[in-house]
Amino acid sequence: MSPSFFLVPLISVVFLALARASELASAGSTITLNGIPYYVPGTPFASRPNFQAHTLGNKTTVLGGLVPITVVTTSSVNFNLVDLQTTIKGFKESDDVWQTGFLSAVYIEVHGPGLYSVFPKSARLLGAVASITSTRVSSGSSKFPPGPYFISPTGDLYQPYRLYGDISGDFTQPLAPAAEAVEGESYVALPVTVPGIDSPGVAVPSRLYYTKTAKKPLAGVRIAIKDIYDIAGVRTSDGNRAFYGLYPPKTENSVPVQRLIDAGAVLVGKIKTSQFANGEVATADWVDYHAPFNPRGDGYQDPSSSSSGAGSAIASYPWLDLALGSDTGGSVRGPSQVSGVYGNRPSHGLVPLTGVMPLAPQLDTAGFLTRDPIIWADAAKVLYAGLPFYKKYPKKLQTISFPIPGIVSTNPVKAESDAIVLSFLAKLEGFLSTKATALNYTALWDTTKPDPNLPSLAILLNRTYPTLISKEETKNVRDPFFADYAAAHDGRRPFIDPVPLVRWAFGDSLPASELDVAVANKTLFKNWWETHIVSNDSITCSDTLFVYTSGVNILYRNLYGPGPSPPFGFGDDQISIYAEIPDMVVPLGDAAYNSTVTLHSEVLPVSVDLMAAKGCDGMIFQLVEDLYAAGIVSKPQAGGTTKGGEILLRRNSM
C-alpha cells in the first residue's frame, strides 16, 4: 500500500524597509504521512545528489518533490538483506518518528573498504515494497545518522520532526533549532500547529539520529525547559505576558541549559511556570496563562507549582523524557508528587543559576522531573558536574511523620496510601539490611537547640520562607521589571497575578533587617541539623537516609479557595530548603479515591521522599537505580495512572 501525503509549506516574510524588497525565507513545511503530522525544516541536513537521480525516478513528483526514505548505515561489508530486515524492524520498535511510510526507498551507506553485499533493487520490508540503493563511502567520509528522511529532487536530505499536540496545555513555546545556528547555539519558536483544539505542535526528532557517547551521555534525550531558564534566540516569560513582550530574545543559554545541550540533550520547548515561580493554584490564581492539566486521576486535579508544566508534561507525554524545573520551596517536588514521577531538589549550590530567574538565591535550585530513574541519574551527572556517586548505603534509616504499622486509617484513601508506603519501607529495610526508626526532629530541637530561649521550629521558621522570597524577588525581579515597563509604556505598571502581588506586598511591609533575620534563622537550622541529625560519611556519603511521605494529594482545580496569602509555616518538606540537603521524590503506585468530577473511582499517585546529608545526591541517585534494578521501584508510565491508561479527555493528537 502506498503511503498517503499532505503538504503545507510555511513561508516567513520579513519586511526590511519600504525602499527594499521583502525577504522571503522558508520556515519549513508540515507534512502528513499516513495520517501522522511532521515538521520538515526549511534547511536540508545533508545532500546526496547522486542517490536521488538514479534511484527514485518519477517518485520525485510526490509531495512537491519530497520523497520519504529510510537511511541505513553500517560498517560491516557483510551487511545483507536479512540484516536490513532486522535493522528496519528495530527502527519500528525503538522510534516513534520512523514509520513504514519511510520505506518508499532505502539508502544504505557502507562505511569502510572492500566489497560489500549486493542488494536487490527492491524488497518487501515490513509489508512495504521499498526500492533499495547501496553505496560504499570511505571510512573518512562524513557520516549522517540513520533513520527517516525526506529527499528532494536535487538530493537534499531533510530530517523530519514528528508533531505532537500539547493536550495538557504544558508548553509556552515549542522550539526548534535555528536554521543558521551551530548545534545548540540558538533556537526559534516552532511555527507549526496541529489539527484540533490542542493546536500548538511540539516537534520531536527521530531517536535513531543519536548515539550516546562518553561526551554525549544525553544524546537524543528529549527535554522540556521551565520558562524561567534563558534559551538563546527565545524570549523568557517567567509566567508573565508583559515580561515576555517587554524583553528581547536571549542571546545566551543559561548555564544549566547549556550543560544539558553540551551533553546531547534535545530541547523540544519551554514549559509553563506559575508566575515568577510563585506557588499558585489552578483556576483561582493563574490569570496570564492557563494552568497545565494534571493527567492523573479524573484529569482535574491541581498540577501543583511552580514547575507545573514540567510535572504535567512528564506524566502526560510518553514522547518526552525529561523536564528541567526549579525548586525553591517545593516547586519540583510538589509537581512530581501529584504527577507520580521522579523529581529532585538537589543540594543547594550544585550548579550556577546564571541566566535563571531568581526567586530567593539562598534557596533556589535546579532539578529534574522524569519517569526514568536511569535518565534521571545520567542527567544529574551532567548538570551537577563532579557530583560523586556511592555504591554503599547508610545503615541508619529514619522515617519522618510516617504511618505507623498496624494502625489503619478510617480514611480509605489514606489507608491504601499508607499501605503502599509501608510496603516500600519494608522492602527498603530488607535491601539495606537495617530497620527504620522514627525521627521526631521537632522534639529533638526542643531539647538540643543552641539557645534554650529560642522558640519551637514552627515559630522560629514560620516567616522565614515568605520573607526570603518576597524580599529577594522584589529586589531582583519586580523592581527592575516595573522600571523597565514604565519606561517603555509611559509610566504604566504591568499586570501581575494575585499571588505574586500579595507576596511582594508582604515583603514591602517588612523592614530591610527582616531579610537578615530570615537568613540567620535558616543558617541556625542548617547548623543544628548538621550537628544533631546527620553527618557526612567517607563510605556512604551520608550516615543517615531519611524517608517521608506527603500521602495522596486531592485538590480539585474547579474549586475556589480563599484568597492568596503569604506562605507562612514550616513542615517536613521544608527541611531540605533550609538544611540545603537533597530531597528526591520516588513514585510508588496509586491509591483509589471517589472523584466528584467523574462520579467514579479513580486513582492518584503515591510517593515517598528520600533525603540525606548535603552533597550526597549521588548516593540517592545510585540507590534509586539499584532499587529499580531490584524491582522495588519501577518506571511510572504516562497516562491517567502511573501504570498508564487513558487520560480523560485525551485526544488523538497525543
C-alpha positions in Angstrom: 0.0 0.0 0.0 1.4 3.4 -1.0 1.8 6.0 1.8 -0.6 8.9 1.9 0.8 12.5 1.9 -0.3 16.0 2.6 2.0 19.1 2.4 1.6 22.6 3.8 4.5 25.0 3.1 5.4 27.6 5.7 6.8 30.9 4.5 8.4 33.5 6.6 8.0 37.1 5.3 10.4 39.8 6.6 9.7 43.5 5.6 13.0 45.2 5.8 12.1 48.7 4.7 9.9 50.5 2.3 12.8 51.0 -0.1 13.9 47.4 -0.1 12.2 44.3 -1.3 10.7 41.9 1.2 12.8 38.9 2.1 11.0 35.5 1.9 12.5 32.6 3.8 11.2 29.1 4.1 10.2 28.2 7.7 9.8 24.6 6.6 6.8 22.5 5.8 4.2 20.4 7.6 3.7 17.0 6.0 1.2 14.4 6.9 2.4 10.9 6.1 0.0 8.0 6.7 -2.1 10.3 9.0 0.9 11.3 11.1 1.9 15.0 11.0 5.6 16.0 10.6 7.5 19.3 10.5 10.2 19.5 7.9 12.8 22.3 8.4 13.4 24.7 5.6 17.2 23.9 5.6 18.5 20.5 4.5 20.5 18.4 6.9 22.8 16.9 4.2 23.0 16.2 0.5 23.5 13.0 -1.6 22.7 14.3 -5.2 23.7 11.0 -6.9 21.4 9.0 -4.8 18.3 10.9 -5.8 19.0 10.9 -9.6 19.5 7.2 -10.2 17.2 5.7 -7.6 13.9 7.4 -7.3 13.0 8.2 -10.9 9.4 9.5 -11.1 8.8 9.3 -7.4 10.3 12.8 -7.1 7.0 14.3 -8.1 5.4 13.2 -4.8 5.0 15.9 -2.0 6.2 18.8 -4.1 9.4 16.9 -4.9 10.0 15.4 -1.4 10.1 11.6 -1.1 10.1 9.8 2.3 13.1 7.5 2.6 15.0 5.5 5.2 18.7 5.8 5.6 20.7 2.8 7.0 24.4 3.0 7.8 26.7 0.1 8.5 30.4 -0.5 8.9 30.1 -4.2 8.0 30.8 -5.2 4.4 28.8 -8.4 5.2 25.6 -6.5 5.9 22.9 -8.3 3.9 19.2 -8.3 3.3 18.5 -10.3 6.5 20.5 -7.7 8.4 18.5 -5.0 6.7 15.2 -6.5 7.7 16.4 -6.9 11.3 17.5 -3.2 11.3 14.2 -1.9 9.9 12.3 -3.9 12.5 14.5 -2.4 15.2 13.7 1.1 13.8 10.0 0.4 14.2 10.3 -0.9 17.8 12.6 1.8 19.1 11.5 5.0 17.4 8.2 6.9 17.4 9.2 9.2 14.4 10.0 6.4 11.9 7.1 4.5 10.3 6.7 2.3 7.3 5.8 5.3 5.2 9.5 6.0 5.0 10.0 2.7 3.1 9.4 4.3 -0.3 13.1 3.9 -0.6 16.0 2.7 1.4 19.5 4.2 1.1 22.3 2.1 2.6 25.7 3.5 3.2 28.6 1.1 3.9 31.5 2.8 5.6 34.8 1.1 5.2 37.0 -0.5 2.5 36.4 -3.6 0.4 33.5 -5.2 -1.4 30.1 -5.4 0.2 26.9 -7.4 -0.2 24.8 -6.7 -3.3 21.2 -5.8 -2.6 18.2 -6.3 -4.9 16.7 -3.2 -6.5 13.6 -3.6 -4.3 12.5 -5.8 -1.4 9.5 -6.2 0.8 10.2 -4.8 4.3 7.6 -4.9 7.0 4.9 -5.4 4.3 6.1 -2.4 2.2 7.9 -2.6 -1.1 11.0 -0.4 -0.9 13.5 0.5 -3.6 17.0 -0.1 -2.4 20.2 1.7 -3.2 23.5 0.9 -1.5 26.9 2.5 -1.8 30.3 2.4 -0.2 31.8 5.5 1.2 35.3 5.9 2.6 35.7 5.5 6.3 37.0 9.1 6.5 33.9 10.5 4.8 31.4 12.4 6.9 28.5 10.3 8.1 25.0 11.2 8.6 22.8 9.3 11.0 20.4 6.5 10.1 16.6 7.0 10.3 13.8 8.7 8.5 14.4 11.5 5.9 12.7 13.3 3.1 14.8 13.8 0.0 14.4 16.4 -2.7 14.8 16.1 -6.5 18.3 17.5 -6.1 19.3 15.0 -3.4 18.9 17.3 -0.4 18.0 15.3 2.7 15.7 16.7 5.4 15.3 15.3 8.9 11.6 15.3 9.8 10.2 16.0 13.3 7.1 14.3 14.4 4.4 16.7 15.6 2.5 16.0 18.8 -0.3 18.1 20.2 0.1 19.7 23.7 -3.1 18.1 25.1 -2.4 19.0 28.7 -1.5 22.7 28.0 2.0 22.4 29.3 4.1 24.4 26.7 4.6 28.1 26.4 6.8 27.8 23.4 7.6 24.6 21.4 11.1 25.1 19.9 13.2 24.1 17.0 16.9 24.7 16.3 17.5 27.9 14.5 18.4 27.2 10.8 21.7 29.2 10.8 22.9 28.1 14.3 25.6 25.7 15.3 24.2 22.7 17.3 22.6 24.0 20.5 23.6 27.6 19.8 20.2 29.1 19.2 16.5 28.2 18.9 13.3 29.6 17.4 9.7 29.2 18.3 8.2 26.4 16.3 6.0 27.9 13.6 3.6 24.9 13.5 0.2 23.9 14.7 -1.6 20.5 14.6 -5.3 20.0 13.8 -7.7 20.2 16.6 -8.4 22.3 19.7 -4.9 21.5 21.1 -3.3 23.3 18.2 0.3 24.0 19.4 2.5 21.4 17.8 5.6 20.1 19.7 8.2 18.7 17.3 10.5 15.8 18.2 13.3 14.4 16.1 13.9 10.7 15.5 15.7 8.8 18.3 17.6 7.0 15.5 19.7 10.1 14.8 21.5 9.9 18.2 24.1 7.7 19.7 25.1 8.1 23.3 28.8 8.5 24.0 31.0 9.5 26.9 31.0 13.1 25.7 27.3 13.0 24.8 25.6 10.9 27.6 22.3 12.6 27.0 22.3 12.2 23.2 18.7 12.1 21.9 17.2 12.6 25.3 14.2 14.9 24.8 13.9 17.6 27.4 11.5 20.5 28.1 12.7 23.6 30.0 10.8 25.5 32.6 10.2 29.0 31.3 12.4 30.8 33.8 15.6 29.5 32.1 17.1 31.5 29.3 17.5 29.9 25.9 19.4 31.6 23.2 17.1 33.0 20.4 14.0 32.8 22.6 12.2 35.1 24.9 11.7 34.2 28.6 8.2 34.8 30.1 8.6 33.9 33.8 4.9 33.1 33.5 4.0 36.8 32.8 2.8 38.0 29.4 4.0 41.6 29.9 7.5 40.3 30.9 7.6 38.1 27.7 6.7 41.1 25.5 9.0 43.6 27.1 12.4 41.9 26.7 14.0 40.7 23.5 15.1 37.1 22.8 18.0 36.0 24.9 21.5 35.8 23.3 22.9 33.1 25.6 21.7 29.9 27.1 21.5 29.7 30.9 24.3 27.7 32.5 22.1 24.7 33.3 20.6 24.6 29.8 24.0 24.9 28.2 25.3 21.9 30.2 22.4 19.8 29.0 22.8 20.8 25.4 26.6 20.1 25.5 25.7 16.6 26.7 23.5 16.0 23.7 20.0 16.7 25.2 17.4 17.6 22.6 15.4 20.7 23.6 11.8 20.5 22.4 10.3 23.5 24.1 9.7 25.8 27.1 7.1 24.7 29.6 4.8 26.7 31.9 5.7 28.0 35.2 3.4 29.7 37.7 4.0 33.4 37.6 7.6 34.4 38.7 7.9 30.8 40.2 5.5 31.6 43.0 3.1 28.9 44.2 -0.2 29.2 42.5 -3.4 27.1 42.5 -5.1 26.3 39.2 -8.2 28.3 38.4 -8.1 30.6 41.4 -4.6 32.1 40.8 -3.5 31.6 37.2 -4.5 34.6 35.2 -2.0 35.4 32.5 -1.7 31.7 31.4 -4.0 28.8 31.9 -2.6 26.2 34.4 -1.5 22.9 32.9 -3.8 19.9 33.3 -2.6 17.1 35.6 -3.4 13.9 33.6 -3.7 11.7 36.6 -7.0 10.5 38.1 -10.0 12.4 36.9 -7.9 14.9 34.9 -9.0 17.9 37.0 -6.6 17.7 39.9 -4.2 20.6 40.6 -0.8 20.2 38.9 1.0 21.8 41.9 3.5 24.5 41.2 5.7 26.2 40.2 7.2 23.6 37.8 3.6 22.8 36.8 4.2 22.3 33.1 7.2 20.0 33.9 5.2 17.6 36.1 2.2 17.6 33.8 4.2 17.1 30.7 6.2 14.2 32.0 3.1 12.5 33.3 1.2 13.1 30.0 3.6 12.5 27.2 5.5 9.2 26.6 7.5 11.0 23.9 9.1 13.4 26.4 11.9 12.0 28.5 13.0 14.8 30.9 12.0 18.2 32.2 14.2 20.8 33.9 12.4 22.6 36.7 13.4 24.6 39.7 12.8 24.1 43.4 12.9 27.0 45.9 10.3 25.8 48.4 8.9 22.7 46.7 8.4 23.6 43.1 9.9 20.4 41.7 8.8 18.1 44.5 5.1 19.1 44.6 4.5 18.6 40.8 6.5 15.3 41.0 4.3 14.0 43.9 0.9 14.8 42.3 2.1 13.6 38.9 3.6 10.4 40.2 7.1 10.9 38.6 10.6 11.1 39.8 11.8 14.6 40.8 14.7 16.1 42.8 15.6 19.1 44.8 19.4 19.0 44.8 21.8 20.1 47.5 21.9 23.8 47.3 24.7 25.3 45.1 25.4 22.3 42.9 25.1 24.3 39.6 25.4 28.0 38.9 22.0 29.5 38.1 23.3 32.2 35.7 20.6 33.0 33.2 17.8 31.7 35.5 15.1 33.9 37.1 15.9 34.2 40.8 13.2 33.7 43.5 15.4 33.6 46.5 19.1 32.8 45.7 19.6 31.4 49.2 17.1 28.7 48.4 16.9 28.4 44.6 17.9 25.0 43.0 17.6 23.4 39.5 16.1 19.9 39.5 14.6 17.3 37.1 11.3 15.5 36.6 11.3 12.2 34.7 9.7 8.8 34.5 13.0 7.0 34.1 15.4 6.7 37.0 18.3 5.8 34.7 17.9 9.0 32.7 17.4 10.9 36.0 20.9 9.8 37.2 22.5 10.4 33.8 21.1 13.9 33.7 22.3 14.6 37.2 25.9 13.6 36.3 25.7 16.3 33.6 24.0 19.1 35.4 25.8 18.6 38.7 29.2 18.2 37.3 31.6 16.4 39.5 28.9 15.0 41.8 30.2 11.8 43.5 28.2 8.6 43.3 28.3 6.0 46.0 27.6 2.2 45.9 27.5 1.8 49.7 24.4 2.9 51.6 23.7 4.1 55.1 22.7 1.6 57.7 20.8 4.3 59.7 17.3 4.7 58.2 14.9 7.2 59.8 11.3 8.0 59.0 9.7 11.4 59.4 6.0 11.7 60.1 5.4 8.2 58.7 2.4 6.0 59.1 2.6 3.5 61.9 2.4 -0.2 61.1 -0.7 -1.8 62.5 -2.7 1.4 62.7 -5.2 1.6 59.8 -6.7 4.9 59.0 -10.5 5.2 58.8 -10.0 7.2 55.6 -9.8 4.6 52.8 -7.6 6.8 50.6 -5.1 7.3 53.4 -5.3 3.6 54.4 -4.4 2.5 50.9 -1.7 5.1 50.6 -0.2 4.2 54.0 -0.2 0.5 53.0 1.8 1.4 49.8 4.4 3.4 51.6 4.8 0.9 54.4 5.3 -1.9 51.9 8.0 0.2 50.3 9.6 0.8 53.6 9.8 -2.9 54.4 11.4 -3.6 51.1 13.9 -0.7 51.6 14.8 -2.1 55.1 15.4 -5.5 53.5 17.5 -4.0 50.8 19.7 -2.0 53.2 19.7 -4.8 55.8 18.5 -2.4 58.5 15.5 -1.4 60.5 14.0 2.1 60.3 13.5 4.3 63.4 11.2 7.3 63.7 12.8 10.7 63.9 10.9 13.4 65.8 13.1 16.3 64.9 10.8 19.0 66.3 11.0 17.3 69.8 14.8 16.9 69.4 15.1 20.6 68.6 13.3 21.5 71.9 15.9 19.6 73.9 19.1 20.4 71.9 18.5 23.9 70.4 21.6 26.1 70.6 19.8 28.6 72.9 17.2 27.5 75.4 15.4 30.8 74.9 14.7 30.0 71.2 11.1 29.1 70.3 9.9 26.0 68.6 10.8 25.4 65.0 7.2 26.1 64.0 7.5 29.6 65.4 11.2 30.2 64.6 10.8 29.4 60.9 7.2 30.5 60.4 8.1 33.6 58.4 11.4 32.6 57.1 10.3 31.4 53.7 7.9 34.2 52.8 10.4 36.8 54.0 13.2 35.4 51.9 11.3 35.0 48.7 9.4 38.3 48.9 12.4 40.5 49.9 14.6 38.9 47.3 12.2 38.8 44.4 11.0 42.3 44.8 14.7 43.5 44.7 15.9 41.2 41.9 12.9 40.8 39.6 10.0 43.1 40.4 11.7 46.4 40.8 13.8 46.3 37.6 10.8 44.9 35.6 8.5 47.6 36.8 11.1 50.3 36.0 11.7 48.9 32.5 8.0 48.5 31.8 7.2 52.1 33.0 10.0 53.5 30.8 8.6 51.7 27.8 4.9 52.4 28.4 4.6 56.0 29.7 4.8 55.1 33.4 2.3 52.3 33.3 2.6 49.2 35.6 2.3 45.7 34.1 -0.4 43.2 35.1 0.7 40.8 37.9 -1.2 37.7 39.1 -2.7 37.9 42.6 -0.2 35.6 44.3 3.0 37.5 43.5 1.2 40.7 44.3 0.3 39.5 47.8 3.7 38.1 48.5 5.5 41.2 47.3 3.3 43.4 49.4 4.2 41.3 52.4 7.9 41.9 51.6 7.3 45.6 51.2 5.7 45.7 54.7 8.9 44.4 56.3 11.9 46.4 57.2 15.1 45.5 55.4 16.5 44.0 58.6 14.0 41.2 58.4 15.9 39.7 55.4 18.9 39.3 57.7 16.8 37.7 60.4 15.4 35.2 57.9 18.9 34.3 56.6 20.1 33.9 60.2 17.3 31.6 61.1 17.9 29.5 58.0 21.6 29.2 58.9 20.8 28.4 62.5 18.6 25.5 61.5 21.1 24.2 58.9 23.9 24.2 61.5 21.7 22.5 64.1 20.6 19.8 61.5 24.3 19.0 60.6 25.3 18.9 64.3 22.5 16.8 65.7 20.8 14.9 62.9 23.1 13.9 60.1 26.8 13.7 59.2 28.8 13.0 56.1 30.5 9.6 55.8 33.5 8.6 53.8 32.0 5.3 52.7 28.2 6.1 52.3 28.5 9.9 52.0 25.6 10.3 54.5 25.4 8.4 57.8 21.6 8.5 57.6 18.9 8.1 54.9 15.6 9.8 55.7 12.2 8.9 54.3 9.0 10.9 54.5 5.7 11.0 52.5 3.1 13.6 51.6 0.4 11.0 51.0 -2.2 11.4 48.3 -3.0 15.0 47.4 -6.6 15.6 46.4 -7.1 19.1 45.2 -9.7 19.8 42.5 -8.9 22.6 40.1 -12.5 23.6 39.7 -12.9 24.7 43.3 -12.2 28.2 44.5 -10.3 28.6 47.7 -9.6 31.6 49.9 -7.7 34.5 48.6 -3.9 34.2 48.4 -1.8 34.9 51.5 2.0 34.8 52.3 3.2 31.2 52.6 3.7 31.1 56.4 4.6 27.9 58.2 7.1 25.1 58.5 6.8 21.4 57.7 8.8 18.3 56.7 9.1 19.4 53.1 11.0 22.5 54.2 13.8 20.6 56.0 15.7 20.4 52.7 15.4 24.0 51.7 16.9 25.3 55.0 19.4 22.4 55.6 20.4 22.6 51.8 20.2 18.8 51.5 19.0 16.7 48.6 15.3 15.8 48.7 14.1 13.3 46.0 10.6 12.1 45.1 10.2 8.4 44.3 6.8 7.3 42.9 5.4 4.1 44.3 2.0 3.5 42.8 -1.6 4.7 43.0 -4.4 4.9 45.6 -8.1 5.0 44.8 -10.4 7.9 45.6 -14.0 8.8 44.6 -13.9 11.6 42.2 -16.5 14.4 42.4 -15.8 15.2 38.8 -16.4 11.8 37.2 -18.5 10.3 40.0 -16.3 7.3 39.6 -13.5 5.6 41.5 -10.2 7.0 40.1 -6.6 6.7 41.3 -3.9 9.2 42.2 -0.2 8.8 42.7 1.5 7.8 46.0 5.2 8.6 46.6 7.9 9.0 49.2 10.8 11.5 49.5 14.3 10.4 50.3 16.8 12.8 52.0 20.4 12.6 53.0 23.3 14.8 54.1 24.3 17.8 51.9 26.2 16.8 48.8 25.0 13.2 48.9 22.7 13.5 45.9 24.7 10.9 44.0 24.2 8.3 46.7 20.4 8.6 46.4 20.5 8.6 42.6 22.5 5.4 42.7 20.3 3.9 45.4 17.2 4.5 43.3 18.9 2.9 40.3 19.7 -0.1 42.4 16.2 -0.3 43.8 14.9 -0.1 40.3 17.2 -3.0 39.2 15.9 -5.0 42.2 12.3 -4.4 41.2 11.5 -2.4 44.4 10.7 0.7 42.4 9.6 1.0 38.8 9.2 3.4 35.9 5.8 5.1 36.0 4.0 5.4 32.7 2.5 8.4 31.1 -1.3 8.4 31.2 -4.2 8.5 33.6 -2.4 6.4 36.2 1.2 5.6 36.9 0.6 2.3 35.2 -0.6 4.1 32.0 -4.1 4.1 30.6 -6.4 6.7 29.1 -6.1 10.3 30.1 -9.6 11.6 30.5 -10.5 13.9 27.6 -7.4 12.6 25.8 -7.4 13.4 22.1 -5.8 11.6 19.1 -3.2 14.4 18.8 -1.4 12.6 21.7 
